Amino acid sequence: MTELTELGKRARAAARALVRLGTEEKNRALRRAAELLLERTNEILAANAEDMQRAREKGLPPAMLDRLLLDEARVQGMAGGLKELSLLPDPIGELLSEETLANGLVIRKKRVALGVIGIIYEARPNVTSDAFGIAFKAGNAVILRGGSDAISSNRAIAAALREGLMAEGITEDALQLIEDTSRESARELMHMNGYVDVLIPRGSAGLIQTVLRESSVPVIETGAGNCHIYVDDTADLELAIPIIVNAKTQRIGVCNAAESLLVHRSVEKEFLPRLRDALKAFPVEVRADETARALEPSFAVATEEDWGREYLDYILSLKTVDSVDEAIGHINRYHTGHSDAIITRTEEHAERFLREVDSACVYVNASTRFTDGGEFGFGAEIGISTQKLHARGPMGLKELTSYKYEIRGQGQIRD
């Protein structure tokens, strides 16, 4: 029996124990875990400093360093997230439907936990707390396998969270951290059928595709985000500029940041100088097609590869289109099914964009940066699903559950 198999057995036993917990017991444990995070802030930040030092020596890019960094505000944010979860309605036990058959059988459909959730993620130590909290509130045990860049931070965070569980008389095995960050440990987790009910990868497109390709455990695909904004021929350009600047620059290393911009040919002459001037405050490189560069030569040359890129950097691709049809076609060809937006004053175009763009989240006249469980009012999120089964978009508490049927009879037998 390998070390991970033993860990899986403990997680499975913990998941069965969590079934017996009531809502208030879970809420108390979440609040206590939040208190422990705050009490252990200095230890967590010291551990994170070790990770940051190694990351700088390795030459990690700024976007990755930003994901890895913890400070007092971010630790407080993790603790605040757990406290907010304790205030949210408990999805477990929710009655989804009830029907009485002609033979008198009463069939109830109720929400239940998934069981054991495995999560493979990269250099985002806040995921350790967020993933535990949302999975635990939804009645699940978690097995976390973070990346090597954040291992010191993850150990410190997980230790505080497990202590919070123990303080409330709940098995600490509801949270398991795999400290072996080798590729072998990730591969083994991908094949822990019987111990892990579902696997969620969070990180780069490469990580996600590897898990999708290699895992025998069912996977929920959380997406890389090649998010588009289309500036329509009837767009309010005064409205469009701050939306684009926010979506591109507010935080570059996140999956809901805009990476691609489509502009209708009829508004480019007026719009591109405004875009250029607005982006001067940021080191954004615009990679544009020949039509746009003829109007704005300061833009760099775009290649075919740029249309499908998730940069996670101060880079924005720009393509000229002649119609809403062309914009929708381009987006559906190159996007990742995450978040896409149209800026328009034409209701018909807005409705067509909402209906025909095949993404988890589709916006009209708003920034793609709102694709987030917290912003949607879900409290926390486990990730943004870009697939259609069994969850899509920001995955909150309900998305980490399944259901079962409870059937009550009075001696009925089938003819």
C-alpha positions, 0 to 999 in steps of 0.5 A: 500500500502506497502512502497516497493510498493510505491517505486516500483511505483516511480521506474516504473514512473522513468523508463518511464521518462528515455525513453525520455533521450538522450545519452548525457543527460545520460552521463552527469548524469553519470559524475556528479554522479562520481564527487559526489562520489569523493566529498563525499569520506570522508562521504562514507569512514566514513560510510564504517568504521561503516560497517567494525566495525560491520563486525569485531565484527560479525566475518566475514571471511577475504574474506567477509571483503575484499568485504566489505572494501572501501578505497580511491582507491576503491571509485575512482574505482567506480567513474572511472567506471561511467566515463567509462560508459559515454564513451561507446556506448549507446545500446538504439535505436540500429537497430538490423534488418530491413525488408520490406515485400512484402505488403510494411510493414517495420519491424524494430527490435530495442534495448530497456531498460528492464524497472525496474531492481531489484538487491539483493546483499550482502556485496559489496558496490561497487555494489551500484554504478556499478549496478546503472551506468550500468542499467542507461546507458542502460535506466533502473531504479533500485531498490537495496536491499543490505545486512545489513553488508553494509547498511551504505556504501550503504546509503552514496553511493546511496545518492551521486548518487541520488544527481548527478541525481538531479543535471542534472534535472533527477528524483532521483527515477531512483535509489531506495535503500531499507534500510530495510535489513530484509528477509521480504523486500527481499521476498516482492521484489521477488514478485513485479510483475508489478513494477519490470521487472527482478530480479538479485541476486548477492552473495552467492550460498545460496542467489541465490538459495533462489531467484531462488526458491522463486521469482515470478519476472523473475530472471537472475541467476548470478553464484556462481563460482566453477571454474576449471583448468585442467592440460592436459597431454601435458600442458606446466607446466611452463605456468600452475603454474602462471596461477593456482596461479593467478586464485587461489590467486589474489583475493580469494573472487570472483566468477571467482577465481579457486576452483578446479584443475584437473591434468592428471596422467601422469604429476602429478609426475613432476607437484605436487612438483612445485605446492606445492612450488609455493603455499608456498608463500600463505596460500593455503590448497590443498585438494587432492585425494589419488593418488595425496596425495601418491605423495605429502603427505603434501596435505590434504584429499579431500572428495566428498563434495570438488569437488562441493565447492565454497570455497571463501578462500585459499583452492583448491581441486585437483583430478587426471584424466586419460584423457581429457574425464574424465576431461570434465565429472568431470567438467560438473558434479560438476561445476556451469557453470561459468568459466573453463580452460584447460592448454594444447599444444594439439589443439584437446584437446583444441577444445574439451574442448571449445566445450564440457564444458558447461560453460559461459566462457571456457579458453585455457591457461589462468586464469579464473580471466579474466571473468569480464565485464571490462576485456572483454571490456564491461566497467562495468558489472552487474554480471556473468550470469550462465544461458542461457536465456536471458544472459550468461557470463559477463552482460554488457550494451546490456545484460540489454536491450530487443528489440521491433519491430517497424512496419511502413505501408501506410494503409495496412490491413490483408486479 
